[in-house]
Amino acid sequence: MYSNAIWIMLEKSVNIIGLIYINSLMAKYIGPDNFGKINISTSLFIFVQTLSWFGGDNIIFKRMSEKTKSGIAMAMHTRNQRRLFFFLSSSAILTYLYLYTDVTVFLFGVANCIATYYIVMDFFAIYNNTQLKSKINTITNITGLLIALVIRFYISYFKLPVYCFTIPIIIIPLVPYIMRLVYFKRTTSTEDVSKSGGIYNRYMLYAGGALILSGLSTDIYTQISSIFLANVISYSTLGIYSVSLTIGGAWSFVVIALITSFFSKIYSEKNQANIDKLLNKINRLVIILSLTALGGFYLFGHYFIHFLYGDKYMDSVNIIPIIIMGTMFSALGTICYRYIIKESGYNYLAKKMVLCCILTVPLSWLMISTFGIKGAAYCFLIVEILSCTLLNYFFRNKTIVKMHLNIFKPR
């Protein structure tokens, strides 16, 4: 189990390093405007991914964890269902991009469309995680990432046309998909998988319908500011905001790893007093690490952005501290989220995410229309504060209120 967790952490660390360093080369070369165009198409196809899975990723994960053969049968028999949802949703997005955006945005849309298809078809990653074979996912993901990073580096180094960056977008999911498919076929027997898939498709539609609203609400809540920035202000502003989100949230990898480690103990602990101590400790650690990241950025952030991204992205220096604070509340909210799951508050979380989405859309529009890129950053902070605090405080017996009050109590 611990070996499996280490492989997951290794993958995340490589992703973070690659994301910051190689993306900075690309962003510096193509400029904020084209970088924003890449990010808007990525944001739109996140919705396609959610719609195509139709909640199936969580359902298949649960089924594979409980009954492996049944889970494999479900994943295989519902592939055409996912293909249908993918075709309908991606066609709508590509039609919109073709009619209402320029050639560059459309080309990156096509690249993200192809990449999303392989992500949606890749149930092998879910299977490996449920069978504690995350080592396979890590090796295949790192292989795809390294190939993509090398391609991005050479495109930037030789100053090739911007549309060449569509190639690594496709490579990142395609290479792991092929490698995992080959591994799955060589190591897993599917001869006894049921031939009748109707029952699985009906079940997926029924169970997935209960999850899709929550999933789409999460996508809207996290992506809406990017969409508004591109439409209300400019792609260039979105490019700068994307850099701010990347740098402002990069350090959270350490925090999420700690939260995951702590909750492996919290989920197995029966004594409430011990659970409260663990919750206090992880909440305080998140706050301390967040303030450390904030202090470090105030001291070195200006030089860091100038060195990695160049003068065109210097406006991000003013909003990254806001993003860091928003990321802190997001991490604290993750603690609340996981504890509510421990208390089986699934319905509460679903309703909360829908409400969060309803609040975010008008707030994002108002803040961006009034304050521009800073409005997007402050919207992110405000929503994360509300999501972490007020929107959690109505959960059973003021559980989250008590948790947060305990943070400030002396030991």
VEXNU-803351 format. One record per residue: residue in one letter; x, y, z of N, C-alpha, C in turn. Coordinates in steps of 0.001 Angstrom, whole numbers, padded with zeros to 6 digits, always signed. Layout:
N
aXYZXYZXYZ...
END
This chain:
411
m+000829-001202+000000+000000+000000+000000+000867+001257+000000y+001908+001269+000879+002774+002441+000958+003585+002600-000318s+004020+001483-000902+004751+001530-002168+003876+002134-003259n+002597+001758-003271+001653+002298-004242+001541+003812-004096a+001470+004298-002856+001358+005734-002593+002608+006480-003039i+003781+005881-002819+005041+006516-003212+005102+006700-004724w+004635+005693-005464+004638+005804-006928+003719+006923-007392i+002575+007079-006723+001651+008172-007062+002314+009517-006808m+003001+009660-005676+003669+010915-005329+004803+011226-006310l+005516+010199-006748+006594+010391-007716+006046+010946-009022e+004930+010386-009458+004304+010870-010690+003915+012338-010563k+003304+012713-009426+002874+014090-009221+004052+015059-009230s+005159+014665-008600+006322+015548-008525+006911+015788-009913v+006990+014745-010735+007503+014896-012102+006573+015798-012911n+005262+015608-012738+004292+016449-013444+004455+017919-013091i+004635+018202-011791+004769+019589-011341+006024+020225-011921i+007156+019527-011830+008422+020062-012342+008329+020311-013842g+007799+019322-014557+007658+019469-016001+006714+020589-016375l+005590+020682-015642+004588+021707-015917+005171+023102-015786i+005920+023335-014713+006457+024666-014472+007578+025001-015451y+008552+024101-015593+009737+024428-016389+009447+024459-017892i+008893+023372-018410+008686+023306-019856+007566+024248-020296n+006489+024346-019498+005428+025283-019848+005927+026715-019854s+006895+027025-018988+007444+028386-018973+008190+028685-020273l+008898+027678-020806+009580+027862-022093+008564+028126-023195m+007490+027329-023195+006448+027494-024201+005753+028842-024049a+005396+029193-022801+004678+030445-022557+005521+031655-022952k+006807+031604-022652+007707+032711-022995+007816+032853-024509y+007862+031713-025205+008043+031736-026657+006782+032216-027384i+005630+031678-027040+004419+031983-027815+003704+033244-027328g+004025+033727-026108+003400+034939-025596+002065+034683-024920p+001602+035649-024107+000358+035474-023336-000876+035207-024186d-000969+035845-025366-002176+035706-026185-002362+034259-026649n-001328+033693-027270-001425+032303-027744-001482+031309-026585f-000806+031638-025480-000868+030762-024309-002287+030725-023758g-002968+031860-023806-004368+031910-023388-005265+031102-024295k-004959+031109-025603-005757+030332-026557-005631+028835-026294i-004434+028401-025923-004246+026989-025577-005095+026634-024355n-005092+027520-023371-005776+027230-022113-007292+027277-022233i-007829+028129-023123-009287+028182-023232-009824+026904-023862s-009113+026356-024850-009568+025103-025455-009451+023950-024467t-008402+023974-023638-008246+022954-022593-009397+023015-021602s-009759+024243-021201-010854+024425-020239-012167+023876-020785l-012448+024138-022057-013710+023686-022647-013793+022165-022723f-012661+021510-023026-012707+020053-023175-012669+019318-021837i-012463+020046-020741-012665+019444-019423-014145+019086-019252f-015033+019934-019790-016474+019637-019746-016805+018403-020584v-016151+018272-021736-016367+017101-022589-015958+015832-021859q-014838+015892-021162-014357+014730-020409-015365+014310-019350t-015894+015280-018613-016869+014980-017561-018157+014409-018147l-018637+015019-019224-019872+014538-019853-019693+013136-020428s-018526+012868-021015-018293+011565-021638-018233+010450-020607w-017585+010721-019494-017520+009699-018432-018884+009498-017776f-019689+010556-017700-021030+010490-017115-021014+009845-015720g-019990+010234-014947-019849+009679-013601-019275+008281-013573g-018962+007727-014752-018533+006339-014845-017180+006045-014239d-016289+007048-014197-014969+006795-013622-015074+006405-012157n-015936+007100-011402-016129+006768-009982-016870+005438-009817i-017856+005206-010677-018639+003966-010580-017769+002753-010904i-016975+002869-011969-016095+001761-012365-015021+001525-011317f-014480+002591-010740-013471+002444-009683-014052+001649-008503k-015258+002025-008084-015895+001342-006957-016165-000127-007291r-016681-000396-008493-017007-001763-008884-015737-002617-009009m-014685-002055-009595-013429-002807-009726-012800-003101-008368s-012958-002175-007422-012419-002380-006070-013143-003508-005358e-014459-003621-005599-015270-004626-004918-015249-005980-005649k-015474-005927-006980-015541-007140-007796-014792-006872-009095t-013560-007326-009150-012674-006970-010264-013255-007365-011623k-013695-008611-011774-014184-009089-013072-015431-008330-013511s-016314-008073-012566-017520-007314-012878-017158-005884-013290g-016162-005315-012622-015711-003965-012954-015122-003891-014350i-014336-004900-014715-013761-004953-016066-014875-005068-017112a-015843-005931-016823-016977-006102-017741-017732-004788-017912m-017962-004085-016812-018667-002806-016875-017889-001800-017715a-016572-001713-017479-015735-000759-018216-015731-001050-019714m-015676-002338-020055-015601-002722-021468-016938-002558-022177h-018023-002928-021496-019336-002882-022142-019898-001469-022259t-019376-000522-021492-019893+000856-021550-019012+001764-022416r-018045+001185-023125-017161+002005-023975-017941+002744-025062n-018875+002053-025717-019641+002708-026789-020530+003814-026249q-021035+003622-025034-021820+004674-024394-020970+005923-024194r-019728+005735-023735-018819+006868-023540-018453+007506-024886r-018270+006665-025899-017969+007200-027243-019108+008086-027754l-020352+007653-027517-021511+008431-027968-021554+009789-027270f-021415+009793-025935-021411+011056-025190-020249+011946-025629f-019101+011313-025907-017935+012077-026349-018206+012728-027701f-018760+011961-028632-019018+012481-029979-019989+013666-029926l-021059+013540-029165-022071+014608-029100-021501+015881-028466s-020811+015731-027333-020313+016910-026614-019135+017556-027332s-018202+016744-027871-017032+017314-028554-017436+017978-029865s-018446+017411-030555-018932+018032-031799-019487+019424-031525a-020211+019555-030423-020777+020864-030063-019668+021880-029776i-018634+021455-029029-017532+022358-028695-016747+022748-029943l-016416+021779-030799-015643+022069-032012-016425+022971-032969t-017737+022759-033055-018561+023626-033899-018515+025061-033397y-018624+025222-032076-018545+026559-031490-017182+027204-031783l-016090+026459-031578-014750+027003-031802-014546+027372-033275y-015068+026554-034172-014916+026808-035612-015657+028082-036028l-016843+028282-035472-017680+029416-035872-017299+030726-035192y-016834+030655-033944-016708+031879-033155-015285+032208-032685t-014289+031387-033047-012915+031709-032640-012015+031667-033878d-010726+031931-033657-009808+031937-034794-009212+030552-035030v-008365+030453-036049-007810+029163-036472-006964+028530-035376t-006177+029351-034663-005297+028821-033615-006096+028131-032516v-007151+028798-032038-007989+028215-030978-008637+026929-031478f-009114+026931-032733-009766+025745-033285-008790+024572-033371l-007565+024824-033836-006567+023754-033952-006244+023152-032588f-006098+024001-031573-005848+023483-030224-007082+022762-029688g-008262+023196-030151-009481+022481-029786-009488+021070-030351v-009073+020931-031615-008991+019605-032243-008001+018721-031489a-006849+019300-031122-005834+018535-030377-006375+018076-029033n-007063+018975-028326-007639+018609-027027-008766+017604-027192c-009477+017670-028311-010532+016692-028603-009941+015285-028709i-008852+015153-029484-008198+013850-029643-007644+013358-028309a-007002+014266-027568-006430+013898-026269-007515+013437-025301t-008646+014147-025293-009748+013804-024395-010311+012429-024716y-010353+012076-025995-010864+010757-026382-010061+009645-025703y-008743+009746-025725-007910+008704-025119-008035+008697-023596i-008260+009860-023006-008475+009921-021555-009764+009195-021182v-010813+009435-021972-012123+008828-021694-012103+007321-021923m-011342+006863-022899-011263+005435-023207-010328+004666-022261d-009533+005381-021495-008483+004747-020684-009013+004315-019309f-009765+003189-019291-010181+002627-018004-009067+001793-017379f-007982+001573-018143-006866+000762-017643-006178+001437-016456a-006147+002771-016457-005545+003500-015335-006347+003259-014060i-007680+003248-014185-008540+002973-013031-008298+001556-012525y-008231+000623-013448-007988-000776-013087-006669-000920-012329n-005612-000305-012814-004298-000409-012156-004337+000162-010745n-005047+001285-010564-005153+001871-009224-005903+000963-008258t-006976+000339-008744-007758-000528-007853-007006-001799-007493q-006089-002224-008364-005316-003453-008109-003959-003148-007481l-003801-001899-006988-002544-001447-006371-001358-001615-007319k-001617-001268-008589-000565-001298-009606-000294+000110-010135s-000320+001085-009233-000103+002469-009647+001288+002685-010229k+002202+001751-009935+003538+001803-010526+003437+001826-012052i+002505+001044-012607+002324+000991-014063+001834+002332-014581n+000858+002924-013889+000354+004238-014292+001446+005288-014248t+002259+005242-013192+003320+006227-013042+004347+006117-014162i+004797+004909-014427+005810+004691-015473+005274+005129-016840t+004034+004744-017150+003468+005098-018459+003196+006597-018564n+002690+007211-017494+002423+008656-017520+003710+009461-017651i+004739+009044-016910+006018+009754-016985+006629+009612-018379t+006479+008431-018990+006990+008226-020351+006320+009184-021328g+004991+009253-021269+004258+010169-022146+004627+011615-021878l+004758+011966-020595+005085+013338-020225+006482+013728-020709l+007452+012833-020522+008822+013142-020933+008923+013328-022446i+008234+012464-023203+008235+012613-024661+007630+013959-025054a+006504+014312-024402+005843+015588-024692+006726+016772-024303l+007412+016660-023181+008278+017756-022720+009446+017970-023677v+010017+016878-024176+011125+016989-025139+010630+017671-026418i+009443+017273-026890+008875+017889-028086+008637+019373-027868r+008059+019723-026713+007818+021139-026404+009121+021932-026353f+010133+021325-025758+011424+022004-025650+011988+022322-027040y+011957+021340-027935+012526+021545-029269+011689+022497-030119i+010368+022474-029929+009518+023438-030639+009879+024858-030211s+010080+025058-028887+010456+026374-028368+011865+026750-028816y+012781+025782-028727+014199+026052-029032+014395+026427-030499f+013694+025716-031399+013852+025977-032833+012815+026967-033365k+011991+027515-032429+011002+028541-032777+010091+028096-033930l+009542+026895-033788+008616+026359-034777+007247+027031-034633p+006373+026909-035627+005053+027554-035547+004263+027111-034314v+003392+027992-033857+002629+027758-032626+001806+026479-032708y+001227+026192-033886+000350+025020-033988+001084+023703-033749c+002425+023730-033785+003194+022508-033494+002987+022045-032054f+002562+022964-031185+002326+022596-029789+001086+021716-029627t+000341+021505-030708-000779+020563-030636-000270+019123-030481i+000932+018856-030975+001480+017487-030950+001657+016984-029512p+002361+017721-028616+002508+017204-027247+001195+017102-026484i+000197+017919-026849-001112+017815-026189-001703+016421-026416i-001536+015902-027628-002045+014572-027957-001154+013476-027379i+000155+013703-027397+001123+012696-026938+000925+012346-025465i+000628+013336-024626+000566+013120-023166-000418+012012-022782p-001656+011974-023334-002535+010831-022994-002379+009630-023916l-001934+009857-025169-001879+008770-026145-000848+007711-025778v+000362+008130-025433+001433+007177-025114+001071+006306-023908p+000628+006882-022779+000222+006030-021646-000925+005093-021990y-001875+005583-022815-003020+004735-023197-002542+003488-023934i-001677+003666-024902-001174+002527-025682-000392+001564-024799m+000485+002106-023939+001303+001263-023073+000441+000478-022088r-000568+001144-021509-001433+000465-020533-002338-000559-021215l-002777-000264-022448-003586-001216-023214-002799-002502-023464v-001551-002357-023897-000699-003526-024159-000479-004321-022874y-000198-003616-021752+000029-004288-020468-001225-005020-020011f-002380-004378-020171-003649-004983-019762-003922-006266-020544k-003732-006221-021855-004007-007389-022700-003060-008545-022383r-001828-008229-021984-000845-009272-021703-000997-009877-020314t-001587-009147-019386-001623-009602-017990-003021-009926-017481t-004058-009559-018215-005423-009717-017708-006275-010507-018690s-006925-011520-018193-007807-012336-019024-009201-011718-019056t-009771-011607-020252-011133-011076-020390-012058-012099-021051e-011636-013353-021066-012418-014394-021738-013760-014640-021066d-013795-014499-019722-015034-014801-018998-015880-013561-018744v-015546-012466-019441-016354-011253-019300-017709-011474-019979s-018758-011106-019287-020123-011317-019800-020307-010698-021183k-021020-011418-022040-021261-010929-023399-022388-009899-023447s-023255-009921-022465-024401-009015-022448-024041-007727-021712g-024079-006612-022436-023688-005350-021822-024847-004435-021502g-026075-004838-021849-027221-003968-021639-027425-003562-020198i-027270-004521-019289-027489-004221-017875-026471-003210-017354y-025236-003294-017846-024198-002350-017414-024482-000941-017947n-024937-000854-019192-025249+000455-019771-026416+001120-019052r-027446+000321-018727-028587+000886-018001-028175+001344-016611y-027363+000518-015938-026910+000880-014594-026061+002150-014635m-025188+002267-015659-024326+003441-015769-025149+004711-015970l-026178+004620-016792-027039+005781-017010-027765+006175-015725y-028230+005159-014994-028973+005427-013756-028062+006001-012671a-026954+005308-012401-026063+005741-011324-025271+006988-011716g-024856+007054-012988-024087+008208-013431-024901+009485-013441g-026214+009344-013690-027074+010520-013692-027066+011250-012361a-026868+010489-011273-026838+011107-009951-025523+011835-009688l-024478+011496-010451-023148+012080-010228-022785+013182-011211i-023410+013181-012399-022986+014084-013456-023226+015550-013100l-024316+015846-012402-024606+017231-012026-023527+017783-011107s-023116+016963-010139-022050+017377-009229-020739+017581-009990g-020447+016666-010936-019216+016765-011714-019178+018015-012581l-020301+018304-013256-020365+019495-014091-020306+020769-013247s-020927+020731-012068-020868+021884-011165-019428+022187-010762t-018672+021119-010489-017258+021294-010140-016481+021906-011302d-016742+021440-012524-016058+021980-013699-016368+023457-013892i-017647+023813-013766-018047+025219-013926-017385+026066-012858y-017411+025578-011639-016859+026298-010497-015353+026543-010651t-014634+025585-011265-013182+025730-011393-012752+026396-012705q-013571+026327-013762-013142+026798-015082-013808+028086-015547i-014855+028526-014858-015655+029637-015371-014866+030937-015498s-013960+031197-014553-013181+032442-014621-012292+032472-015857s-011725+031329-016235-010895+031260-017442-011726+031583-018682i-012933+031053-018738-013810+031299-019894-014210+032766-019957f-014575+033346-018813-014969+034761-018775-013801+035681-019127l-012596+035363-018635-011425+036200-018939-011181+036257-020441a-011302+035108-021098-011063+035071-022542-012119+035856-023306n-013371+035790-022848-014468+036424-023573-014689+037887-023192v-014495+038220-021921-014748+039588-021455-013539+040485-021697i-012330+039948-021497-011131+040787-021635-010317+040340-022849s-009456+039329-022707-008634+038891-023843-007982+037557-023546y-007520+036883-024610-006752+035649-024438-005432+035928-023721s-004865+037096-023968-003598+037466-023330-003749+037503-021811t-004848+038075-021346-005116+038140-019903-005291+036738-019330l-005977+035873-020089-006136+034479-019651-004786+033791-019555g-003881+034059-020502-002541+033472-020462-001803+033844-019190i-001890+035112-018798-001235+035578-017568-001891+034940-016346y-003217+034850-016363-003944+034237-015243-003598+032757-015112s-003430+032063-016244-003071+030640-016223-001706+030430-015580v-000764+031314-015896+000565+031254-015261+000434+031476-013756s-000415+032427-013365-000621+032716-011940-001183+031508-011206l-002148+030830-011827-002722+029630-011209-001680+028524-011082t-000839+028381-012116+000197+027334-012093+001192+027570-010969i+001721+028783-010886+002738+029097-009865+002106+029185-008479g+000945+029834-008395+000292+030012-007102-000173+028723-006462g-000400+027687-007298-000876+026408-006759+000129+025282-006810a+001340+025552-007343+002318+024475-007539+002746+023831-006227w+002892+024628-005191+003366+024133-003898+002328+023225-003209s+001081+023263-003658+000024+022486-002991+000250+020988-003116f+001126+020571-004032+001464+019149-004167+001932+018566-002832v+002748+019338-002104+003256+018877-000805+002112+018748+000191v+001236+019742+000193+000114+019773+001137-000851+018615+000881i-001178+018379-000396-002111+017302-000731-001525+015950-000344a-000205+015786-000529+000448+014530-000135+000317+014318+001374l+000495+015396+002148+000352+015308+003607-001089+014978+003997i-002040+015644+003355-003452+015393+003659-003798+013931+003379t-003332+013413+002245-003579+012008+001894-003002+011074+002943s-001787+011367+003386-001130+010539+004401-001894+010569+005720f-002302+011762+006143-003027+011890+007413-004364+011172+007367f-005055+011277+006212-006385+010689+006153-006365+009170+006056s-005240+008605+005664-005137+007148+005735-005216+006691+007193k-004733+007543+008109-004834+007255+009543-006209+007636+010090i-006715+008791+009644-008002+009274+010145-009127+008297+009781y-009110+007760+008559-010157+006837+008122-010149+005528+008923s-008981+005121+009390-008883+003858+010130-009003+004046+011639e-008900+005292+012119-008940+005576+013557-010384+005554+014071k-010591+004919+015231-011933+004810+015813-012160+005796+016956n-011081+006207+017598-011182+007102+018754-011322+008552+018288q-012435+009219+018656-012712+010563+018175-011681+011577+018673a-011186+011386+019884-010176+012310+020419-008903+012270+019584n-008502+011075+019171-007318+010937+018316-007561+011533+016928i-008788+011367+016420-009139+011949+015123-009035+013470+015182d-009559+014055+016261-009503+015513+016431-008067+016022+016483k-007193+015280+017141-005775+015669+017214-005129+015647+015833l-005432+014608+015062-004884+014504+013711-005413+015625+012813l-006700+015932+012954-007292+017017+012160-006657+018361+012503n-006465+018608+013801-005807+019845+014229-004414+019964+013629k-003684+018862+013671-002302+018876+013206-002217+019148+011711i-003048+018478+010911-002961+018666+009468-003464+020055+009067n-004496+020575+009736-004963+021930+009453-003872+022960+009740r-003202+022805+010868-002137+023741+011231-000951+023633+010286l-000621+022411+009879+000477+022228+008921+000169+022917+007594v-001072+022800+007130-001472+023442+005875-001311+024956+005980i-001745+025527+007089-001649+026981+007274-000182+027428+007324i+000646+026700+008069+002071+027053+008186+002767+026972+006826l+002531+025890+006080+003161+025724+004767+002657+026777+003776s+001385+027136+003880+000816+028158+002998+001469+029512+003250l+001607+029875+004522+002226+031158+004865+003706+031170+004486t+004349+030009+004572+005746+029899+004133+005858+030141+002630a+004945+029525+001863+004933+029728+000407+004667+031187+000066l+003750+031820+000802+003436+033236+000581+004647+034114+000857g+005321+033856+001986+006517+034634+002335+007631+034443+001311g+007804+033196+000863+008831+032911-000136+008557+033634-001443f+007275+033704-001827+006955+034399-003080+007177+035895-002944y+006830+036475-001804+007065+037906-001611+008549+038249-001714l+009412+037339-001260+010856+037586-001297+011452+037351-002680f+011014+036281-003361+011699+035868-004597+010784+035798-005828g+009481+036025-005654+008538+035825-006750+008825+036665-007980h+009176+037927-007788+009446+038836-008897+010560+038290-009779y+011650+037837-009147+012787+037300-009894+012430+035971-010557f+011629+035177-009859+011228+033865-010356+010421+034000-011647i+009417+034872-011658+008578+035073-012834+009392+035668-013980h+010238+036638-013669+011064+037266-014697+011983+036242-015366f+012586+035368-014559+013525+034375-015088+012819+033311-015917l+011692+032786-015414+011015+031680-016085+010141+032123-017256y+009388+033205-017080+008369+033571-018060+008667+034849-018837g+009448+035760-018273+009773+036988-018980+008860+038141-018616d+009176+039309-019158+008492+040553-018787+007014+040578-019166k+006615+039826-020200+005216+039858-020641+004264+039282-019595y+004816+038511-018652+003974+037864-017634+004141+038483-016245m+004779+039655-016184+005065+040240-014870+003804+040678-014117d+002697+040887-014833+001444+041246-014142+000990+040136-013196s+001452+038917-013442+001056+037800-012576+001621+037948-011166v+002695+038714-011012+003315+038903-009690+002318+039493-008701n+001432+040359-009186+000486+041035-008301-000672+040145-007853i-000952+039086-008611-002116+038269-008249-001750+036893-007691i-000492+036471-007855-000101+035158-007328-000276+035062-005810p+000050+036120-005022-000223+036021-003572-001692+035737-003260i-002606+036305-004059-004038+036042-003862-004337+034574-004169i-003718+034060-005234-003909+032658-005616-003355+031726-004533i-002215+032090-003947-001619+031267-002878-002581+031169-001696m-003184+032295-001316-004141+032269-000204-005387+031469-000578g-005834+031609-001827-006969+030809-002279-006650+029326-002264t-005412+028986-002633-004976+027585-002614-004929+027050-001188m-004543+027901-000232-004544+027484+001177-005963+027092+001613f-006951+027949+001290-008332+027630+001665-008860+026426+000895s-008368+026244-000335-008739+025058-001101-008229+023789-000419a-006977+023835+000085-006405+022682+000799-007151+022427+002112l-007459+023511+002834-008243+023358+004068-009633+022803+003751g-010178+023216+002602-011467+022681+002167-011392+021208+001807t-010237+020782+001296-010049+019363+000992-010108+018527+002264i-009552+019062+003345-009632+018374+004642-011098+018217+005058c-011864+019306+004918-013293+019254+005248-014013+018229+004369y-013717+018277+003078-014345+017383+002100-014116+015920+002475r-012863+015587+002788-012544+014190+003099-013148+013764+004437y-013237+014701+005370-013842+014345+006650-015350+014146+006506i-015985+014968+005671-017414+014791+005414-017669+013448+004739i-016756+013033+003844-016868+011704+003236-016768+010622+004306k-015847+010804+005260-015723+009837+006361-017039+009704+007114e-017750+010832+007207-019036+010838+007911-020203+010508+006975s-019870+010037+005751-020876+009623+004748-021812+010754+004331g-021267+011962+004210-022085+013113+003822-022096+013357+002323y-022328+012324+001530-022258+012431+000070-023320+013380-000489n-024540+013270+000003-025618+014142-000482-025329+015600-000159y-024807+015820+001027-024460+017193+001429-023419+017776+000476l-022397+016983+000151-021328+017459-000735-021867+017766-002130a-022775+016923-002639-023346+017147-003970-024127+018460-004004k-024956+018678-002994-025739+019919-002922-024827+021125-002762k-023780+020967-001966-022834+022065-001741-022148+022470-003046m-021728+021481-003869-021025+021789-005106-021937+022498-006098v-023208+022102-006152-024163+022780-007032-024348+024227-006581l-024493+024447-005272-024648+025798-004734-023400+026631-005008c-022234+026008-004860-020965+026685-005117-020900+027155-006571c-021360+026311-007465-021391+026644-008888-022330+027821-009139i-023521+027777-008533-024513+028849-008713-023957+030184-008225l-023205+030166-007132-022618+031395-006597-021457+031886-007463t-020676+030962-007994-019445+031330-008697-019703+032040-010017v-020685+031576-010788-020903+032124-012134-021176+033633-012107p-022196+034130-011385-022422+035586-011380-021301+036354-010685l-020726+035767-009626-019636+036455-008920-018429+036630-009830s-018087+035576-010576-016945+035643-011487-017172+036705-012557w-018360+036711-013149-018679+037698-014184-018576+039123-013630l-019139+039351-012456-019130+040684-011844-017710+041134-011511m-016933+040236-010882-015579+040589-010453-014662+040855-011651i-014770+040017-012683-013913+040184-013863-014322+041426-014647s-015616+041660-014787-016090+042853-015505-015662+044133-014798t-015596+044089-013468-015281+045287-012679-013780+045466-012463f-013080+044383-012109-011679+044501-011698-010689+043780-012616g-011167+043162-013689-010264+042502-014630-009618+041258-014041i-008329+041084-014320-007633+039866-013914-007561+039740-012390k-007451+040875-011683-007464+040811-010210-008817+040337-009707g-009877+040690-010425-011208+040228-010051-011319+038719-010127a-010677+038115-011151-010679+036650-011274-009973+036016-010082a-008839+036601-009687-008070+036073-008558-008855+036213-007254y-009472+037372-007051-010255+037577-005822-011503+036701-005805c-012085+036445-006976-013225+035524-007061-012791+034132-006620f-011631+033684-007095-011086+032392-006688-010926+032321-005170l-010365+033383-004576-010156+033418-003124-011486+033405-002374i-012421+034243-002796-013713+034343-002098-014466+033012-002137v-014496+032387-003319-015225+031116-003470-014586+030018-002623e-013235+029972-002591-012554+028950-001788-012785+029169-000297i-012839+030429+000129-013135+030719+001541-014547+030250+001887l-015514+030599+001027-016901+030183+001262-017040+028668+001244s-016368+028023+000268-016445+026568+000138-015846+025867+001348c-014784+026451+001892-014118+025853+003058-014884+026095+004350t-015496+027261+004474-016102+027665+005754-017634+027604+005705l-018263+028693+005324-019713+028837+005453-020504+027685+004834l-020123+027273+003616-020886+026225+002937-020697+024845+003564n-019696+024721+004436-019495+023467+005181-020100+023509+006583y-020412+024704+007049-020813+024855+008446-022216+024342+008753f-022981+024030+007720-024328+023497+007952-024328+021976+007998f-023142+021386+007850-023070+019933+007921-023338+019465+009342r-023806+018298+009461-024258+017627+010667-023607+018108+011971n-024446+018636+012880-024029+019011+014246-022846+019979+014286k-022765+020862+013279-021695+021875+013223-020299+021257+013340t-020128+020093+012729-018869+019344+012822-017684+020162+012320i-017845+020821+011171-016735+021571+010570-016461+022852+011347v-017510+023463+011894-017312+024653+012744-016407+024294+013918k-016710+023190+014570-015911+022752+015719-014469+022449+015302m-014311+021815+014136-012962+021514+013654-012143+022784+013492h-012742+023812+012884-012004+025047+012647-011740+025827+013947l-012662+025792+014872-012436+026456+016159-011303+025799+016937n-011194+024482+016803-010134+023731+017506-008729+024094+017010i-008631+024588+015780-007319+024964+015228-006666+026041+016078f-007472+026934+016615-006959+028082+017350-006863+027876+018846k-007268+026699+019286-007143+026387+020713-005716+025972+021053p-005213+026376+022225-003860+025926+022618-003845+024430+022827r-002681+023836+022619-002571+022371+022753-002793+021940+024190
END
